[in-house]
Amino acid sequence: MQLFQPFLFSLSLACLALLGACGSSQTKSSTPVSTATKTIETPIAKTSSSPSMAKSATQNNTANQGGQVIESGIYHLEFLSLIEADSIHLDFFLQKGDNHEAIPDAKVTAQVQLPDGTQKTLDLKYDADGKHYAVVFPSKATGEYKVAFLSDIKGEKVNGRFSFNR
């Protein structure tokens, strides 16, 4: 019995070390793609918004505007929010290729879930000067906003999910 206890203790420690090693490994999630409708679903990008980053979005037309980014296949999706006193300005950059060429002729809709759970659907307009899609909507609610951008690029659906806090 005295020899069995140290053996059992050693075996327990070995199992715990093995479980700890398995639990700390990270798995890379894949982006699900539906080929039947050519819809590309992307993971949710989440970060808090900074007004200074959003202001620079209309001044800087480089590939990365400093917002939340999702790379999905050949598409670069980037989202910036500018929170004002009684409204929120949403900037959405829809680009393609290695050079991040702007896509000016897409139909872009934002489905916004407010912190209280209510839903708003907003049509974004293309701003040729800023080379991005934008919309302003009135809201003073504080908390987490979830935004799904639905883009139709000549029949191909490219969607991105983001969130931000007010």
PyMOL commands that set and color helices and strands:
alter all, ss='L'
color gray80, all
select helices_A, chain A and resi 4-23+51-57
alter helices_A, ss='H'
color red, helices_A
select strands_A, chain A and resi 33-34+39-40+44-46+68-72+75-83+87-96+101-102+107-113+119-123+125-127+132-138+144-153+156-165
alter strands_A, ss='S'
color yellow, strands_A
deselect
rebuild
show_as cartoon
